Amino acid sequence: MQPWPRESSQSATEELSRRRQFLREHPAPFSAFLTDSFGRPHSYLRISLTEKCNLRCQYCMPEEGVPLTPKADLLTTEEILTLARLFVKEGVDKIRLTGGEPLIRPDVVDIVAQLHQLEGLKTIGVTTNGINLARLLPQLQKAGLGAINISLDTLVPAKFEFIVRRKGDQMWLTMESVPHRPCSWKLWLTLGKKAWFLFLSVSGP
């Protein structure tokens, strides 16, 4: 009887050796730190700004919320910017800010503005439920935000209220957050399990 486990292990070791040899002979286009064992470069970084959220979605969080991480254990604004600077230096050219709900963080506009100053960073995006977006959109646009993903579970107010455990009229805060002012950026609208990509490119006055 053939010793299959040993052969399988030997085959995997040989394959890993071939990959490493390939990477040595074909230098990565940017930092090897962000290149995986298949030679694929990773230039996209997601940063969670907070674990807090202003909704209580059935599939995500209990109605009473969850115990939060002590503030002393969370990344400060300067630490977030330092990490972003290091990754951009290594080849990252797109950063997406997430949460929780990132737009409830008080200094989110300042974070976007400082990220926008990083040389080599091409796109700053945010994933949001849209509740606070209409209020913050002008400031975020001015700060340098370039891509938005708005997540919305349903267009039916009663279903919205059941899913997120918040008043159904808050759904319209999300819909009203879709830009109607001069802008040039990428916008994704995720409705339930479906997503639509809208590229907005509107000339200003």
Accessible surface in RSA format (square Angstrom, percent):
REM  Atomic radii and reference values for relative SASA: ProtOr
REM  Chains: A
REM  Algorithm: Lee & Richards
REM  Probe-radius: 1.40
REM  Slices: 20
REM RES _ NUM      All-atoms   Total-Side   Main-Chain    Non-polar    All polar
REM                ABS   REL    ABS   REL    ABS   REL    ABS   REL    ABS   REL
RES MET A   1   226.87 117.5 140.14  92.7  86.73 206.5 116.36  98.9 110.51 146.4
RES GLN A   2   103.96  58.1  98.03  71.6   5.94  14.1  26.45  56.3  77.52  58.8
RES PRO A   3    69.66  50.8  59.58  54.3  10.08  36.7  69.66  57.5   0.00   0.0
RES TRP A   4   156.58  62.8 155.52  75.3   1.06   2.5 139.51  74.4  17.07  27.7
RES PRO A   5   108.26  78.9  95.12  86.7  13.14  47.8 103.39  85.4   4.87  30.2
RES ARG A   6   179.64  75.4 172.06  87.7   7.59  18.1  56.56  77.3 123.08  74.6
RES GLU A   7    74.87  43.0  69.85  52.8   5.01  11.9  32.41  62.7  42.45  34.7
RES SER A   8    74.58  63.0  63.92  85.3  10.66  24.5  33.29  70.9  41.28  57.8
RES SER A   9    67.88  57.4  59.33  79.2   8.55  19.7  32.45  69.1  35.44  49.6
RES GLN A  10   103.20  57.7  96.89  70.8   6.31  15.0  31.34  66.7  71.86  54.5
RES SER A  11    62.38  52.7  60.00  80.1   2.38   5.5  25.40  54.1  36.98  51.8
RES ALA A  12    63.39  58.3  50.68  78.2  12.71  28.9  58.37  82.2   5.01  13.3
RES THR A  13    86.69  61.7  82.21  83.3   4.49  10.7  63.84  85.7  22.86  34.6
RES GLU A  14    81.30  46.7  77.94  59.0   3.36   8.0  30.74  59.5  50.56  41.3
RES GLU A  15    62.13  35.7  62.13  47.0   0.00   0.0  25.02  48.4  37.11  30.3
RES LEU A  16    64.88  36.1  64.38  46.1   0.50   1.2  64.64  45.4   0.24   0.6
RES SER A  17    59.86  50.6  55.73  74.4   4.13   9.5  23.23  49.5  36.64  51.3
RES ARG A  18   139.88  58.7 131.80  67.2   8.07  19.2  73.28 100.2  66.59  40.4
RES ARG A  19    67.51  28.3  62.87  32.0   4.64  11.1  17.87  24.4  49.64  30.1
RES ARG A  20   135.07  56.7 133.38  68.0   1.70   4.0  35.89  49.0  99.19  60.1
RES GLN A  21    75.38  42.2  75.38  55.1   0.00   0.0  33.70  71.7  41.68  31.6
RES PHE A  22   106.45  53.3 103.76  64.3   2.69   7.0 106.15  64.4   0.30   0.9
RES LEU A  23    52.96  29.5  44.83  32.1   8.13  20.4  44.97  31.6   7.99  21.5
RES ARG A  24   159.18  66.8 128.08  65.3  31.10  74.0  76.52 104.6  82.65  50.1
RES GLU A  25   105.64  60.6  76.90  58.2  28.74  68.4  34.91  67.5  70.73  57.7
RES HIS A  26    92.63  50.6  86.03  59.8   6.60  16.9  60.75  62.6  31.88  37.1
RES PRO A  27   112.76  82.2  89.26  81.4  23.50  85.4  94.96  78.4  17.81 110.7
RES ALA A  28    31.72  29.2   5.40   8.3  26.32  59.9   9.02  12.7  22.70  60.1
RES PRO A  29   111.11  81.0  66.55  60.7  44.56 162.0  79.99  66.0  31.12 193.4
RES PHE A  30    55.72  27.9  40.09  24.8  15.64  40.7  52.64  31.9   3.08   8.8
RES SER A  31    25.51  21.6   7.49  10.0  18.02  41.5  17.25  36.7   8.26  11.6
RES ALA A  32    79.74  73.3  63.15  97.5  16.59  37.7  63.35  89.2  16.40  43.4
RES PHE A  33   145.41  72.8 112.77  69.9  32.64  84.9 122.94  74.5  22.47  64.3
RES LEU A  34    20.74  11.6  16.45  11.8   4.29  10.8  20.74  14.6   0.00   0.0
RES THR A  35    20.22  14.4   3.95   4.0  16.28  38.8   4.44   6.0  15.78  23.9
RES ASP A  36    35.17  24.6  24.83  24.7  10.34  24.4  33.91  79.8   1.27   1.3
RES SER A  37    49.71  42.0  39.77  53.1   9.95  22.9  27.85  59.3  21.86  30.6
RES PHE A  38   120.42  60.2  92.03  57.0  28.39  73.9  98.02  59.4  22.40  64.1
RES GLY A  39    22.83  28.2   0.00   N/A  22.83  28.2   3.40   9.3  19.43  43.5
RES ARG A  40   133.09  55.9 132.72  67.7   0.37   0.9  55.16  75.4  77.93  47.2
RES PRO A  41    64.07  46.7  47.30  43.1  16.77  61.0  47.30  39.1  16.77 104.2
RES HIS A  42    88.07  48.1  84.12  58.5   3.95  10.1  61.36  63.2  26.72  31.1
RES SER A  43    39.42  33.3  36.37  48.5   3.05   7.0   7.36  15.7  32.06  44.9
RES TYR A  44    97.03  45.3  74.02  42.1  23.01  59.9  69.31  52.1  27.72  34.2
RES LEU A  45    33.19  18.5  32.24  23.1   0.95   2.4  33.19  23.3   0.00   0.0
RES ARG A  46   135.64  56.9 112.40  57.3  23.24  55.3  46.14  63.1  89.50  54.2
RES ILE A  47    15.83   9.0  13.08   9.7   2.75   6.6  15.83  11.4   0.00   0.0
RES SER A  48    65.87  55.7  45.03  60.1  20.84  48.0  34.77  74.0  31.10  43.6
RES LEU A  49     6.65   3.7   0.00   0.0   6.65  16.7   0.50   0.4   6.15  16.5
RES THR A  50    19.15  13.6  12.60  12.8   6.55  15.6  12.87  17.3   6.28   9.5
RES GLU A  51    63.31  36.3  52.44  39.7  10.87  25.9  31.55  61.0  31.76  25.9
RES LYS A  52   109.91  53.6 107.30  65.8   2.61   6.2  52.55  47.3  57.36  61.1
RES CYS A  53    33.72  25.5  22.90  25.5  10.82  25.4   4.08  10.3  29.63  32.0
RES ASN A  54    40.59  28.0  28.29  27.3  12.30  29.6  33.44  80.5   7.15   6.9
RES LEU A  55    10.70   6.0   9.08   6.5   1.62   4.1   9.08   6.4   1.62   4.3
RES ARG A  56    45.54  19.1  45.50  23.2   0.05   0.1   0.05   0.1  45.50  27.6
RES CYS A  57    16.26  12.3  14.51  16.2   1.75   4.1   0.41   1.0  15.85  17.1
RES GLN A  58    79.35  44.4  55.16  40.3  24.19  57.6  21.21  45.2  58.13  44.1
RES TYR A  59   153.82  71.8 112.01  63.7  41.81 108.8 107.27  80.6  46.54  57.4
RES CYS A  60    92.65  70.1  57.79  64.5  34.85  81.9  11.44  29.0  81.20  87.6
RES MET A  61    24.17  12.5  20.10  13.3   4.07   9.7  20.64  17.5   3.52   4.7
RES PRO A  62    56.36  41.1  48.30  44.0   8.07  29.3  55.75  46.0   0.61   3.8
RES GLU A  63   112.82  64.8 100.06  75.7  12.76  30.4  24.66  47.7  88.15  72.0
RES GLU A  64   149.70  85.9 109.59  82.9  40.11  95.5  70.55 136.5  79.15  64.6
RES GLY A  65    11.17  13.8   0.00   N/A  11.17  13.8   4.96  13.6   6.22  13.9
RES VAL A  66    68.42  45.0  51.68  46.8  16.73  40.3  55.45  48.2  12.97  35.2
RES PRO A  67   133.30  97.2 105.78  96.4  27.53 100.1 117.40  96.9  15.90  98.8
RES LEU A  68    86.72  48.3  60.33  43.2  26.38  66.3  61.11  42.9  25.61  68.9
RES THR A  69    55.51  39.5  43.43  44.0  12.09  28.8  23.72  31.9  31.79  48.1
RES PRO A  70    84.41  61.5  73.21  66.7  11.20  40.7  84.41  69.7   0.00   0.0
RES LYS A  71   182.49  89.0 168.43 103.3  14.06  33.5 111.30 100.2  71.20  75.8
RES ALA A  72   100.68  92.6  59.01  91.1  41.67  94.8  71.61 100.8  29.08  77.0
RES ASP A  73   102.77  72.0  68.39  68.1  34.38  81.3  20.97  49.3  81.80  81.6
RES LEU A  74    70.35  39.2  61.51  44.0   8.84  22.2  63.78  44.8   6.57  17.7
RES LEU A  75    78.68  43.8  69.13  49.5   9.55  24.0  69.36  48.7   9.32  25.1
RES THR A  76    74.29  52.8  68.09  69.0   6.19  14.8  70.53  94.7   3.75   5.7
RES THR A  77    32.15  22.9  29.01  29.4   3.14   7.5  21.68  29.1  10.47  15.8
RES GLU A  78   104.35  59.9 102.19  77.3   2.16   5.1  58.62 113.4  45.72  37.3
RES GLU A  79    79.72  45.8  77.42  58.6   2.30   5.5  30.56  59.1  49.16  40.1
RES ILE A  80     0.99   0.6   0.74   0.6   0.25   0.6   0.99   0.7   0.00   0.0
RES LEU A  81     3.57   2.0   3.54   2.5   0.03   0.1   3.54   2.5   0.03   0.1
RES THR A  82    53.14  37.8  53.12  53.8   0.03   0.1  43.62  58.6   9.52  14.4
RES LEU A  83    72.16  40.2  72.16  51.6   0.00   0.0  72.16  50.7   0.00   0.0
RES ALA A  84     0.00   0.0   0.00   0.0   0.00   0.0   0.00   0.0   0.00   0.0
RES ARG A  85   109.75  46.1 108.22  55.2   1.53   3.7  56.39  77.1  53.37  32.3
RES LEU A  86    97.18  54.1  96.29  68.9   0.89   2.2  96.66  67.9   0.52   1.4
RES PHE A  87    49.81  24.9  48.94  30.3   0.87   2.3  49.81  30.2   0.00   0.0
RES VAL A  88    15.12   9.9   5.59   5.1   9.53  23.0   5.59   4.9   9.53  25.8
RES LYS A  89   173.30  84.5 137.14  84.1  36.17  86.1  90.06  81.1  83.25  88.7
RES GLU A  90    60.96  35.0  58.28  44.1   2.68   6.4  12.57  24.3  48.39  39.5
RES GLY A  91    23.17  28.6   0.00   N/A  23.17  28.6  15.20  41.7   7.96  17.8
RES VAL A  92     3.60   2.4   2.29   2.1   1.32   3.2   2.29   2.0   1.32   3.6
RES ASP A  93    39.86  27.9  39.47  39.3   0.39   0.9   6.82  16.0  33.04  32.9
RES LYS A  94    63.77  31.1  63.77  39.1   0.00   0.0  23.87  21.5  39.90  42.5
RES ILE A  95     0.00   0.0   0.00   0.0   0.00   0.0   0.00   0.0   0.00   0.0
RES ARG A  96    13.94   5.9  13.94   7.1   0.00   0.0   1.39   1.9  12.56   7.6
RES LEU A  97     0.12   0.1   0.12   0.1   0.00   0.0   0.12   0.1   0.00   0.0
RES THR A  98    16.06  11.4  15.99  16.2   0.07   0.2   8.08  10.9   7.97  12.1
RES GLY A  99    27.45  33.9   0.00   N/A  27.45  33.9   0.45   1.2  27.00  60.5
RES GLY A 100    41.98  51.8   0.00   N/A  41.98  51.8  10.67  29.3  31.31  70.1
RES GLU A 101     4.18   2.4   4.01   3.0   0.17   0.4   0.87   1.7   3.30   2.7
RES PRO A 102     0.30   0.2   0.30   0.3   0.00   0.0   0.30   0.2   0.00   0.0
RES LEU A 103     3.89   2.2   0.22   0.2   3.67   9.2   0.22   0.2   3.67   9.9
RES ILE A 104    50.75  28.9  28.09  20.9  22.67  54.6  32.86  23.7  17.89  48.6
RES ARG A 105    37.57  15.8  32.59  16.6   4.99  11.9  11.93  16.3  25.65  15.5
RES PRO A 106   136.31  99.3  95.47  87.0  40.84 148.5 108.02  89.2  28.29 175.8
RES ASP A 107    38.32  26.8  33.00  32.8   5.32  12.6  30.57  72.0   7.75   7.7
RES VAL A 108     3.23   2.1   3.23   2.9   0.00   0.0   3.23   2.8   0.00   0.0
RES VAL A 109    33.52  22.1  33.52  30.3   0.00   0.0  33.52  29.1   0.00   0.0
RES ASP A 110    68.35  47.9  63.10  62.8   5.25  12.4  24.99  58.8  43.36  43.2
RES ILE A 111     0.00   0.0   0.00   0.0   0.00   0.0   0.00   0.0   0.00   0.0
RES VAL A 112     0.77   0.5   0.77   0.7   0.00   0.0   0.77   0.7   0.00   0.0
RES ALA A 113    32.83  30.2  31.67  48.9   1.16   2.6  32.28  45.5   0.54   1.4
RES GLN A 114    69.48  38.9  64.70  47.3   4.79  11.4  24.40  51.9  45.08  34.2
RES LEU A 115     0.00   0.0   0.00   0.0   0.00   0.0   0.00   0.0   0.00   0.0
RES HIS A 116   102.42  56.0  85.28  59.3  17.14  43.8  51.15  52.7  51.27  59.7
RES GLN A 117   139.59  78.1 111.79  81.7  27.80  66.2  44.18  94.0  95.41  72.4
RES LEU A 118    25.75  14.3  19.07  13.6   6.68  16.8  21.12  14.8   4.64  12.5
RES GLU A 119   169.51  97.3 142.77 108.0  26.74  63.7  64.61 125.0 104.90  85.6
RES GLY A 120    49.64  61.2   0.00   N/A  49.64  61.2  36.28  99.6  13.36  29.9
RES LEU A 121    24.65  13.7   0.99   0.7  23.66  59.5   1.12   0.8  23.53  63.3
RES LYS A 122   169.01  82.5 130.77  80.2  38.24  91.0  87.23  78.5  81.78  87.1
RES THR A 123    39.00  27.7  36.38  36.9   2.62   6.2  12.15  16.3  26.84  40.6
RES ILE A 124     5.19   3.0   3.88   2.9   1.31   3.2   3.88   2.8   1.31   3.6
RES GLY A 125     0.00   0.0   0.00   N/A   0.00   0.0   0.00   0.0   0.00   0.0
RES VAL A 126     1.66   1.1   1.66   1.5   0.00   0.0   1.66   1.4   0.00   0.0
RES THR A 127    33.98  24.2  31.64  32.1   2.34   5.6  29.57  39.7   4.41   6.7
RES THR A 128     2.79   2.0   0.00   0.0   2.79   6.7   2.79   3.7   0.00   0.0
RES ASN A 129    18.12  12.5  15.03  14.5   3.09   7.4  13.27  31.9   4.85   4.7
RES GLY A 130     0.00   0.0   0.00   N/A   0.00   0.0   0.00   0.0   0.00   0.0
RES ILE A 131    21.82  12.4  12.87   9.6   8.96  21.6  12.87   9.3   8.96  24.3
RES ASN A 132    25.37  17.5  24.10  23.3   1.27   3.1   1.01   2.4  24.36  23.5
RES LEU A 133     0.00   0.0   0.00   0.0   0.00   0.0   0.00   0.0   0.00   0.0
RES ALA A 134    40.73  37.5  29.18  45.0  11.55  26.3  31.24  44.0   9.49  25.1
RES ARG A 135   154.57  64.9 133.16  67.9  21.41  51.0  80.21 109.6  74.36  45.1
RES LEU A 136    15.53   8.6  15.53  11.1   0.00   0.0  15.53  10.9   0.00   0.0
RES LEU A 137     1.40   0.8   1.40   1.0   0.00   0.0   1.40   1.0   0.00   0.0
RES PRO A 138    60.13  43.8  52.65  48.0   7.48  27.2  54.80  45.2   5.33  33.1
RES GLN A 139    89.29  49.9  83.28  60.9   6.01  14.3  34.58  73.6  54.71  41.5
RES LEU A 140     0.94   0.5   0.94   0.7   0.00   0.0   0.94   0.7   0.00   0.0
RES GLN A 141    58.13  32.5  46.49  34.0  11.64  27.7  18.12  38.6  40.01  30.3
RES LYS A 142   187.50  91.5 154.96  95.1  32.54  77.5 106.97  96.3  80.53  85.8
RES ALA A 143    11.54  10.6   2.14   3.3   9.40  21.4   9.30  13.1   2.25   5.9
RES GLY A 144    16.48  20.3   0.00   N/A  16.48  20.3   8.88  24.4   7.60  17.0
RES LEU A 145     8.84   4.9   0.29   0.2   8.55  21.5   0.29   0.2   8.55  23.0
RES GLY A 146    23.18  28.6   0.00   N/A  23.18  28.6  18.12  49.7   5.06  11.3
RES ALA A 147     4.52   4.2   4.52   7.0   0.00   0.0   4.52   6.4   0.00   0.0
RES ILE A 148     0.64   0.4   0.00   0.0   0.64   1.5   0.07   0.1   0.56   1.5
RES ASN A 149    32.58  22.5  32.58  31.5   0.00   0.0   0.00   0.0  32.58  31.5
RES ILE A 150     0.18   0.1   0.18   0.1   0.00   0.0   0.18   0.1   0.00   0.0
RES SER A 151    47.66  40.3  42.11  56.2   5.55  12.8  30.75  65.5  16.91  23.7
RES LEU A 152     5.48   3.1   1.64   1.2   3.84   9.6   3.37   2.4   2.11   5.7
RES ASP A 153    41.34  29.0  27.96  27.8  13.37  31.6   3.05   7.2  38.29  38.2
RES THR A 154    14.89  10.6  11.73  11.9   3.15   7.5   9.04  12.1   5.84   8.8
RES LEU A 155    84.81  47.2  72.86  52.1  11.95  30.0  72.87  51.2  11.94  32.1
RES VAL A 156    69.16  45.5  68.19  61.7   0.98   2.4  69.16  60.1   0.00   0.0
RES PRO A 157    55.27  40.3  55.01  50.2   0.25   0.9  55.27  45.6   0.00   0.0
RES ALA A 158    75.50  69.4  60.06  92.7  15.43  35.1  67.48  95.0   8.01  21.2
RES LYS A 159   122.69  59.9 120.15  73.7   2.54   6.0  68.95  62.1  53.74  57.2
RES PHE A 160     4.17   2.1   4.17   2.6   0.00   0.0   4.17   2.5   0.00   0.0
RES GLU A 161    74.08  42.5  71.72  54.3   2.36   5.6  18.69  36.1  55.39  45.2
RES PHE A 162   141.09  70.6 132.51  82.1   8.58  22.3 140.09  84.9   1.00   2.9
RES ILE A 163    38.99  22.2  38.99  29.0   0.00   0.0  38.99  28.1   0.00   0.0
RES VAL A 164     0.65   0.4   0.65   0.6   0.00   0.0   0.65   0.6   0.00   0.0
RES ARG A 165    62.06  26.1  42.02  21.4  20.04  47.7  19.79  27.0  42.27  25.6
RES ARG A 166    74.14  31.1  68.02  34.7   6.12  14.6  23.79  32.5  50.35  30.5
RES LYS A 167   136.99  66.8 134.95  82.8   2.05   4.9  84.44  76.0  52.55  56.0
RES GLY A 168     5.74   7.1   0.00   N/A   5.74   7.1   3.58   9.8   2.17   4.8
RES ASP A 169    98.69  69.1  86.18  85.8  12.51  29.6  38.95  91.7  59.75  59.6
RES GLN A 170    47.57  26.6  46.94  34.3   0.63   1.5   9.89  21.1  37.67  28.6
RES MET A 171     0.00   0.0   0.00   0.0   0.00   0.0   0.00   0.0   0.00   0.0
RES TRP A 172   119.15  47.8 119.15  57.7   0.00   0.0 104.81  55.9  14.34  23.3
RES LEU A 173    72.86  40.6  72.80  52.1   0.06   0.2  72.86  51.2   0.00   0.0
RES THR A 174     0.88   0.6   0.77   0.8   0.12   0.3   0.00   0.0   0.88   1.3
RES MET A 175    53.81  27.9  47.44  31.4   6.38  15.2  47.53  40.4   6.28   8.3
RES GLU A 176   109.84  63.1  92.97  70.3  16.87  40.2  39.69  76.8  70.15  57.3
RES SER A 177     0.50   0.4   0.00   0.0   0.50   1.2   0.27   0.6   0.23   0.3
RES VAL A 178    29.64  19.5  28.49  25.8   1.14   2.8  28.49  24.8   1.14   3.1
RES PRO A 179    11.65   8.5   0.09   0.1  11.56  42.0   0.63   0.5  11.02  68.5
RES HIS A 180   160.75  87.9 119.28  82.9  41.47 106.1  95.42  98.3  65.33  76.0
RES ARG A 181    96.41  40.5  90.12  45.9   6.29  15.0  27.98  38.2  68.43  41.5
RES PRO A 182    57.50  41.9  54.14  49.4   3.37  12.2  54.57  45.1   2.93  18.2
RES CYS A 183     7.06   5.3   1.11   1.2   5.95  14.0   5.71  14.5   1.35   1.5
RES SER A 184    82.27  69.5  53.50  71.4  28.77  66.3  32.00  68.1  50.27  70.4
RES TRP A 185     7.96   3.2   2.65   1.3   5.31  12.5   7.96   4.2   0.00   0.0
RES LYS A 186   105.51  51.5 105.33  64.6   0.18   0.4  47.82  43.0  57.69  61.5
RES LEU A 187     0.39   0.2   0.39   0.3   0.00   0.0   0.39   0.3   0.00   0.0
RES TRP A 188    96.30  38.6  96.30  46.6   0.00   0.0  77.46  41.3  18.84  30.6
RES LEU A 189    27.64  15.4  27.64  19.8   0.00   0.0  27.64  19.4   0.00   0.0
RES THR A 190    34.47  24.5  34.15  34.6   0.33   0.8  29.29  39.3   5.19   7.8
RES LEU A 191    38.42  21.4  34.15  24.4   4.27  10.7  34.15  24.0   4.27  11.5
RES GLY A 192    36.46  45.0   0.00   N/A  36.46  45.0  20.84  57.2  15.62  35.0
RES LYS A 193   216.90 105.8 174.11 106.8  42.79 101.9 123.98 111.6  92.92  99.0
RES LYS A 194   144.11  70.3 140.09  86.0   4.02   9.6  86.75  78.1  57.37  61.1
RES ALA A 195    54.50  50.1  25.87  39.9  28.63  65.1  25.87  36.4  28.63  75.8
RES TRP A 196   117.30  47.1 115.00  55.7   2.30   5.4  87.38  46.6  29.92  48.5
RES PHE A 197    93.59  46.8  68.04  42.1  25.55  66.5  68.04  41.3  25.55  73.1
RES LEU A 198    75.53  42.1  72.81  52.1   2.72   6.8  75.53  53.0   0.00   0.0
RES PHE A 199   113.49  56.8  85.57  53.0  27.93  72.7  85.57  51.9  27.93  79.9
RES LEU A 200    39.20  21.8  37.77  27.0   1.43   3.6  39.20  27.5   0.00   0.0
RES SER A 201    75.25  63.6  45.16  60.3  30.09  69.3  14.74  31.4  60.51  84.8
RES VAL A 202    80.22  52.8  68.70  62.2  11.52  27.8  72.33  62.8   7.89  21.4
RES SER A 203   106.81  90.3  79.52 106.1  27.29  62.9  46.68  99.4  60.13  84.2
RES GLY A 204    46.03  56.8   0.00   N/A  46.03  56.8  15.51  42.6  30.52  68.4
RES PRO A 205   171.91 125.3  94.89  86.5  77.03 280.0 136.43 112.6  35.48 220.5
END  Absolute sums over single chains surface
CHAIN  1 A    12929.3      10636.4       2292.8       7705.9       5223.3
END  Absolute sums over all chains
TOTAL         12929.3      10636.4       2292.8       7705.9       5223.3
